[in-house]
Amino acid sequence: MRKEKKEVDLSPLLTQCAQAVAIGDQRTASDLLQQIRQHSSAFGDGNQRLAHYFANALDTRVAGTMTPTFTPIVSHRTSAAESLKAYQVYVGACPFKRMSNFFANRTILKLARKAARLHIIDFGILYGFQWPCLIRRLSERRGGPPRLRITGIELPQPGFRPTERVEETGHRLEKYCERFKVPFEYDAIAQKWETIRYEDLKIDEGEMIVVNSLYRLKNLPDDTVAENSARDAVLKLINKIRPDIFIHGVVNGAFNAPYFVTRFREALYHYSSLFDMFEATVLREDENRMLFEKEQYGREIINVIACEGSTRVERPETYKQWQSRNLRAGFRQLTLDQELFKDVSSVVKSEYQRDFVVDADGQWMLQGWKGRITHALSVWKPVQE
């Protein structure tokens, strides 16, 4: 990592500032924020950028200006084309998303080798970037592609057209399927996921069903927000669907504590890995890196630090916590596909920076940076009744 002439360790200052904010000591908080601002910047090195976004979040918390309209999906100001460019930089810089998509899509292809009809229910489809590769591979299937149906589920957009983005995703996927001659059907659902009913999914008996949710169940309210856990409600719905498989990707984070300073420390620890990863893999001047850091990490950090109650939607749990939750909800974990795991490991080894980690724990495939596990993925099935 490149060194600056004068390097200040900003983590202790940020933590002290969070402690001052927690006890309502505004004078100390604003003095510390002023110091942090002198040494942080969205254009600096990884640590300076990390400090810049955490300072923004502390500022927002102190000002109390956070509105309940925050959504975990990229803001309106960013077009799908800009998001795709930023996403491509992220995918080129680190394997987390690319390898998760690779693992999930290969798992689906193996399962659907002979299926005549394939129905994918995607919780958190956003722009649908996961699916073009799968569509292309299905088009090359011996004997021709299956009839593909995707139910794209997203949270509603604020404003007058809550379903606009998830419908646009469907139009883009439809064009892609036309190009590759894959028969295609799409249903868009944009509502709170815990309010979705089994009937809304129009399950058809003769189809092979895959439920896919990569890194988005963390956005559901947890048990501390409402008496009836939305997470358990969604898992119950998935179980009721009786999918052939449920592919579950988890952001492995412990920054969901109700106690603010603990949450702040854990979030700082988690995001410092992600900013350090970008610093080692992408030029500082890269505009798409900056866009990704601002629109993805910056907005998440504001939500984690400045929001409470139902407005805080960034609520990750560790993969071990999700393991218990999934088992309680009546799922059994399928054995990790060793061949696929080896393929992922070898791609990461040959194409990415050597500090990236691919590991396994039980039946989870783990990914991370410099020994810190940030993402975990595994495959589940409802227990037979």
Backbone torsions as a table, in degrees:
resi	resn	phi	psi	omega
1	MET	NA	139.6	-178.1
2	ARG	-71.3	143.4	-178.5
3	LYS	-99.6	142.6	171.8
4	GLU	-89.4	159.3	-179.8
5	LYS	-58.3	-46.9	-179.5
6	LYS	-120.9	114.9	-177.6
7	GLU	-109.0	129.9	179.3
8	VAL	-115.3	133.5	177.0
9	ASP	-78.6	106.4	-172.2
10	LEU	-85.0	-17.2	-177.1
11	SER	-59.5	-47.3	179.0
12	PRO	-62.4	-37.6	178.4
13	LEU	-63.6	-43.3	179.3
14	LEU	-62.8	-43.0	-179.3
15	THR	-66.1	-41.6	176.7
16	GLN	-60.8	-41.3	179.9
17	CYS	-62.6	-43.5	178.6
18	ALA	-61.4	-38.9	179.3
19	GLN	-64.8	-40.7	178.4
20	ALA	-64.7	-41.1	178.5
21	VAL	-63.1	-40.8	-176.7
22	ALA	-62.0	-34.6	-178.3
23	ILE	-98.8	6.7	176.4
24	GLY	75.6	20.8	177.6
25	ASP	-85.7	84.7	-171.8
26	GLN	-67.9	-34.6	-177.8
27	ARG	-63.5	-50.2	179.2
28	THR	-61.5	-42.6	-179.3
29	ALA	-59.0	-45.6	-176.4
30	SER	-73.1	-31.6	173.6
31	ASP	-61.5	-46.0	-179.3
32	LEU	-66.0	-40.6	178.7
33	LEU	-61.0	-38.9	178.4
34	GLN	-61.3	-43.6	177.6
35	GLN	-62.4	-44.3	-178.5
36	ILE	-62.1	-43.4	-179.0
37	ARG	-59.6	-33.5	179.8
38	GLN	-65.1	-26.3	-174.6
39	HIS	-114.9	8.4	-178.1
40	SER	-124.7	155.8	-178.6
41	SER	-167.5	147.8	176.5
42	ALA	-70.8	-10.0	-177.2
43	PHE	-110.8	3.2	-174.9
44	GLY	-85.8	-153.9	176.8
45	ASP	-80.0	-178.9	-175.3
46	GLY	-56.3	-44.0	-179.1
47	ASN	-66.3	-39.4	-180.0
48	GLN	-66.9	-36.4	178.2
49	ARG	-69.5	-43.7	176.7
50	LEU	-55.1	-49.1	-178.2
51	ALA	-64.1	-37.6	178.7
52	HIS	-58.4	-47.9	-176.9
53	TYR	-73.2	-34.0	176.4
54	PHE	-70.4	-35.0	176.1
55	ALA	-65.2	-42.2	175.9
56	ASN	-56.4	-43.2	-177.3
57	ALA	-67.3	-41.5	178.0
58	LEU	-64.2	-42.1	175.8
59	ASP	-55.4	-46.5	-177.9
60	THR	-63.9	-40.7	179.7
61	ARG	-64.1	-44.5	-179.2
62	VAL	-63.3	-42.5	-178.2
63	ALA	-72.7	-21.2	179.3
64	GLY	64.5	32.8	-174.8
65	THR	-97.8	4.7	-175.3
66	MET	-70.4	128.4	-179.3
67	THR	-97.0	156.2	-178.2
68	PRO	-73.2	3.9	-175.9
69	THR	-87.4	5.6	-179.6
70	PHE	-58.8	133.9	171.7
71	THR	-123.1	149.2	-176.7
72	PRO	-75.6	3.4	178.7
73	ILE	-102.7	155.8	-171.2
74	VAL	-54.6	145.9	-173.2
75	SER	-66.0	162.7	-177.1
76	HIS	-60.1	-29.8	-174.7
77	ARG	-63.8	-21.1	-175.6
78	THR	-98.8	122.7	-179.1
79	SER	-77.9	166.1	178.2
80	ALA	-61.3	-36.4	-178.9
81	ALA	-65.7	-43.6	177.8
82	GLU	-64.4	-43.1	179.9
83	SER	-60.4	-39.3	-179.6
84	LEU	-63.8	-41.7	178.9
85	LYS	-62.9	-44.6	179.4
86	ALA	-64.7	-40.6	179.3
87	TYR	-62.7	-39.5	179.8
88	GLN	-64.4	-37.8	176.7
89	VAL	-63.9	-43.4	179.7
90	TYR	-61.8	-45.9	-178.8
91	VAL	-65.3	-36.4	177.9
92	GLY	-71.0	-32.1	-175.6
93	ALA	-80.5	-34.5	-176.0
94	CYS	-144.5	151.8	-172.0
95	PRO	-85.8	-5.8	-167.6
96	PHE	-52.0	-55.1	-175.1
97	LYS	-76.3	-44.2	-177.5
98	ARG	-60.5	-44.1	-178.4
99	MET	-72.1	-30.6	176.0
100	SER	-66.5	-45.0	178.1
101	ASN	-62.9	-42.9	179.5
102	PHE	-59.4	-48.1	-178.9
103	PHE	-62.7	-47.4	-177.7
104	ALA	-65.3	-46.8	-176.5
105	ASN	-66.2	-39.7	178.2
106	ARG	-65.6	-36.5	177.5
107	THR	-63.2	-42.9	-180.0
108	ILE	-66.4	-43.5	-179.3
109	LEU	-60.3	-41.5	179.8
110	LYS	-62.3	-44.5	-177.7
111	LEU	-67.0	-39.0	-171.6
112	ALA	-96.5	23.6	-176.8
113	ARG	-53.3	-38.6	-175.5
114	LYS	-120.0	8.3	-176.5
115	ALA	-69.1	138.1	176.5
116	ALA	-83.7	-32.4	179.3
117	ARG	-134.6	130.8	-177.2
118	LEU	-122.9	124.4	179.6
119	HIS	-116.5	115.7	177.9
120	ILE	-104.8	124.2	176.9
121	ILE	-107.0	110.4	-171.6
122	ASP	-108.3	106.7	176.8
123	PHE	-81.9	106.1	-178.6
124	GLY	98.5	45.8	-174.1
125	ILE	-69.9	-31.2	-176.6
126	LEU	46.9	-113.4	-178.8
127	TYR	-90.1	-2.4	177.4
128	GLY	72.1	24.2	-177.1
129	PHE	-61.2	-19.3	-178.2
130	GLN	-71.5	-27.2	-162.0
131	TRP	-91.0	-26.0	179.5
132	PRO	-53.9	-40.9	179.0
133	CYS	-61.1	-43.5	179.9
134	LEU	-64.2	-43.1	-179.3
135	ILE	-59.4	-43.6	-179.8
136	ARG	-63.2	-42.9	-179.8
137	ARG	-67.1	-38.2	177.9
138	LEU	-63.8	-34.9	-178.9
139	SER	-66.0	-22.9	-178.0
140	GLU	-93.7	2.7	-173.9
141	ARG	-64.8	137.0	177.4
142	ARG	-59.3	129.5	-177.3
143	GLY	87.8	1.7	176.7
144	GLY	93.3	164.0	-176.4
145	PRO	-77.5	159.2	173.0
146	PRO	-77.6	171.3	167.0
147	ARG	-75.1	121.6	-176.0
148	LEU	-103.0	129.8	174.9
149	ARG	-125.0	128.2	177.7
150	ILE	-118.5	128.3	169.9
151	THR	-102.3	110.0	-178.3
152	GLY	-92.3	117.1	-177.6
153	ILE	-110.4	129.5	178.0
154	GLU	-140.7	168.1	172.1
155	LEU	-79.1	149.5	-178.5
156	PRO	-66.8	143.7	173.9
157	GLN	-76.0	144.6	173.9
158	PRO	-64.5	153.3	176.7
159	GLY	105.7	-163.8	-171.5
160	PHE	-80.7	-20.3	-175.9
161	ARG	-122.1	75.2	-173.3
162	PRO	-61.2	-25.3	-175.1
163	THR	-101.2	2.3	-171.0
164	GLU	-55.3	-49.9	-173.7
165	ARG	-66.3	-41.8	-178.1
166	VAL	-69.4	-29.3	174.8
167	GLU	-72.3	-40.3	177.1
168	GLU	-59.3	-39.2	177.2
169	THR	-57.8	-43.2	178.7
170	GLY	-61.0	-42.1	179.2
171	HIS	-63.1	-41.6	179.6
172	ARG	-64.4	-42.7	-179.8
173	LEU	-67.2	-34.7	178.8
174	GLU	-62.5	-44.7	178.2
175	LYS	-61.3	-40.4	-179.7
176	TYR	-63.5	-42.6	179.0
177	CYS	-65.9	-37.6	176.6
178	GLU	-60.5	-44.0	-179.0
179	ARG	-60.9	-37.9	-177.2
180	PHE	-101.3	10.5	174.9
181	LYS	56.4	44.4	174.9
182	VAL	-106.7	118.9	179.4
183	PRO	-60.4	131.8	-166.5
184	PHE	-140.0	143.6	176.0
185	GLU	-138.6	144.0	-176.3
186	TYR	-138.2	135.4	172.9
187	ASP	-122.5	133.2	179.1
188	ALA	-106.7	132.9	174.4
189	ILE	-128.3	120.7	176.8
190	ALA	-126.6	93.4	177.3
191	GLN	-159.3	172.9	176.9
192	LYS	-60.8	130.1	-170.3
193	TRP	-63.8	-31.8	-178.2
194	GLU	-72.5	-9.9	178.6
195	THR	-96.2	-2.6	-179.8
196	ILE	-72.6	136.0	179.3
197	ARG	-105.1	157.9	179.1
198	TYR	-53.2	-41.7	-177.1
199	GLU	-62.7	-30.4	-178.4
200	ASP	-63.0	-20.7	-173.3
201	LEU	-91.7	-5.1	176.3
202	LYS	45.8	54.1	-178.9
203	ILE	-66.6	134.0	-179.7
204	ASP	-114.5	133.6	-172.4
205	GLU	-60.0	-35.6	-172.8
206	GLY	-83.7	3.5	-174.4
207	GLU	-100.0	153.1	172.9
208	MET	-84.5	130.8	-173.2
209	ILE	-115.0	129.5	174.5
210	VAL	-120.8	126.3	170.3
211	VAL	-101.4	130.4	-175.6
212	ASN	-126.4	127.8	170.8
213	SER	-146.4	105.1	-178.0
214	LEU	-104.2	106.4	169.2
215	TYR	68.7	26.7	-179.0
216	ARG	-124.7	-10.6	179.0
217	LEU	-67.4	-15.1	175.8
218	LYS	-63.6	-18.8	-179.0
219	ASN	-84.7	-3.3	177.5
220	LEU	-81.0	145.0	173.7
221	PRO	-57.6	142.8	179.9
222	ASP	-102.4	-169.1	-172.9
223	ASP	-66.0	-18.8	-178.2
224	THR	-82.4	-16.2	-175.8
225	VAL	-89.4	-42.8	-179.0
226	ALA	-137.4	154.0	-178.2
227	GLU	-61.7	-44.4	177.3
228	ASN	-92.7	110.8	-174.5
229	SER	-64.6	125.5	177.4
230	ALA	-64.5	-32.6	180.0
231	ARG	-63.0	-45.2	-179.8
232	ASP	-67.5	-35.4	179.7
233	ALA	-63.5	-42.3	-179.6
234	VAL	-69.4	-40.5	177.4
235	LEU	-63.8	-36.3	178.2
236	LYS	-64.3	-41.8	177.7
237	LEU	-62.3	-45.2	-179.8
238	ILE	-61.1	-40.7	178.7
239	ASN	-62.9	-40.1	-179.3
240	LYS	-64.4	-31.2	178.8
241	ILE	-64.2	-25.5	-174.8
242	ARG	53.9	56.4	-178.5
243	PRO	-68.8	157.2	174.0
244	ASP	-66.1	-36.8	170.0
245	ILE	-149.4	155.1	174.2
246	PHE	-123.9	112.7	-178.8
247	ILE	-96.5	120.1	-170.7
248	HIS	-124.0	113.6	174.9
249	GLY	-103.6	136.7	-173.3
250	VAL	-125.0	130.7	167.9
251	VAL	-77.5	119.0	-174.0
252	ASN	-84.9	86.9	-177.5
253	GLY	-130.1	150.7	178.7
254	ALA	-116.3	20.7	-176.3
255	PHE	-96.9	57.5	178.1
256	ASN	-125.0	19.4	-177.2
257	ALA	-71.5	142.0	176.5
258	PRO	-67.0	-27.7	-179.2
259	TYR	-77.9	120.1	-167.8
260	PHE	-59.1	-47.7	-174.3
261	VAL	-65.8	-39.1	176.7
262	THR	-61.0	-45.8	179.7
263	ARG	-61.8	-42.5	-179.4
264	PHE	-60.0	-48.4	-179.1
265	ARG	-59.6	-46.0	-179.2
266	GLU	-63.6	-41.5	179.6
267	ALA	-64.9	-41.6	178.9
268	LEU	-60.3	-42.5	180.0
269	TYR	-62.9	-46.1	-178.1
270	HIS	-65.1	-52.4	-174.7
271	TYR	-72.3	-24.2	177.2
272	SER	-62.4	-34.3	176.1
273	SER	-63.2	-42.5	-174.8
274	LEU	-71.0	-40.3	177.4
275	PHE	-69.7	-36.8	177.4
276	ASP	-64.0	-38.6	178.9
277	MET	-62.0	-46.4	178.0
278	PHE	-63.4	-40.6	-178.5
279	GLU	-60.0	-34.8	-177.9
280	ALA	-83.4	-14.1	-170.4
281	THR	-122.0	-19.8	-176.9
282	VAL	-131.6	141.8	178.8
283	LEU	-59.5	144.1	179.5
284	ARG	-61.3	-32.2	-175.1
285	GLU	-76.2	-11.5	-174.5
286	ASP	-62.6	117.4	-175.7
287	GLU	-66.0	-33.4	-179.0
288	ASN	-73.5	-31.3	171.9
289	ARG	-61.3	-46.6	-179.0
290	MET	-62.2	-40.6	179.1
291	LEU	-63.0	-43.9	-179.6
292	PHE	-63.1	-46.2	-179.0
293	GLU	-60.4	-40.9	-177.5
294	LYS	-72.6	-50.5	-172.2
295	GLU	-79.1	-30.3	-178.7
296	GLN	-97.1	-69.9	-175.2
297	TYR	-65.6	-43.4	-177.1
298	GLY	-59.4	-44.6	-178.5
299	ARG	-71.0	-37.5	176.9
300	GLU	-62.4	-44.8	-177.3
301	ILE	-61.7	-43.1	177.7
302	ILE	-58.5	-43.1	-178.3
303	ASN	-65.5	-42.5	-178.9
304	VAL	-64.6	-40.8	-171.4
305	ILE	-90.8	-37.3	-170.9
306	ALA	-97.4	-13.4	-173.6
307	CYS	-110.5	150.5	175.2
308	GLU	-132.3	169.6	175.5
309	GLY	58.1	-140.9	-173.0
310	SER	-71.9	-14.8	178.6
311	THR	-81.0	-14.2	177.3
312	ARG	-90.0	106.0	-175.7
313	VAL	-106.2	-7.2	174.1
314	GLU	-89.5	96.9	-174.1
315	ARG	-134.7	64.9	-178.1
316	PRO	-71.9	152.7	172.7
317	GLU	-123.3	165.4	178.6
318	THR	-74.4	160.9	-179.9
319	TYR	-64.6	-26.1	178.1
320	LYS	-70.1	-35.1	176.2
321	GLN	-66.9	-41.3	178.1
322	TRP	-67.1	-34.2	177.0
323	GLN	-55.8	-49.8	-179.8
324	SER	-63.9	-41.2	-178.5
325	ARG	-62.3	-46.0	-179.4
326	ASN	-64.1	-40.8	179.2
327	LEU	-64.7	-42.5	178.1
328	ARG	-62.0	-32.9	-177.1
329	ALA	-80.9	3.3	174.4
330	GLY	91.5	29.5	175.6
331	PHE	-108.7	153.6	169.0
332	ARG	-116.8	145.6	-176.5
333	GLN	-86.5	133.1	178.7
334	LEU	-84.5	155.3	-178.6
335	THR	-64.9	137.5	178.0
336	LEU	-63.6	127.3	-179.8
337	ASP	-70.2	106.5	-172.9
338	GLN	-64.9	-36.4	180.0
339	GLU	-64.7	-44.4	179.1
340	LEU	-65.6	-41.5	177.7
341	PHE	-59.3	-42.8	178.3
342	LYS	-64.1	-39.9	178.2
343	ASP	-61.4	-44.9	178.4
344	VAL	-60.6	-47.9	-179.6
345	SER	-57.4	-42.8	-175.7
346	SER	-72.7	-34.2	176.3
347	VAL	-64.7	-45.1	-178.6
348	VAL	-63.7	-40.6	-179.7
349	LYS	-64.7	-41.2	-173.7
350	SER	-86.7	-24.2	-172.3
351	GLU	-114.7	-8.3	-175.7
352	TYR	-125.4	165.6	179.0
353	GLN	-55.5	145.5	-170.6
354	ARG	-70.2	-12.4	-179.7
355	ASP	-80.3	-5.0	176.7
356	PHE	-73.9	143.6	-176.6
357	VAL	-113.0	131.9	165.9
358	VAL	-124.2	126.2	-175.2
359	ASP	-145.8	174.3	175.9
360	ALA	-132.5	144.2	173.3
361	ASP	-138.0	115.7	-173.1
362	GLY	59.9	-125.6	-179.2
363	GLN	-104.5	17.7	178.0
364	TRP	-95.7	137.2	167.3
365	MET	-92.2	124.3	-175.8
366	LEU	-108.0	145.0	173.6
367	GLN	-133.7	149.1	-180.0
368	GLY	-169.8	-167.8	-175.6
369	TRP	-136.7	126.4	178.4
370	LYS	48.5	47.2	174.4
371	GLY	85.3	-10.5	178.8
372	ARG	-95.9	120.2	-177.8
373	ILE	-81.6	121.9	-178.2
374	THR	-110.5	-24.2	-176.4
375	HIS	-137.2	143.6	178.3
376	ALA	-140.8	144.8	-176.0
377	LEU	-141.3	138.6	175.0
378	SER	-153.0	169.5	-174.4
379	VAL	-118.5	136.7	-172.9
380	TRP	-130.7	166.1	178.1
381	LYS	-149.0	143.1	176.0
382	PRO	-62.0	142.0	175.9
383	VAL	-64.5	136.7	179.3
384	GLN	-68.1	134.4	179.2
385	GLU	-84.5	NA	NA
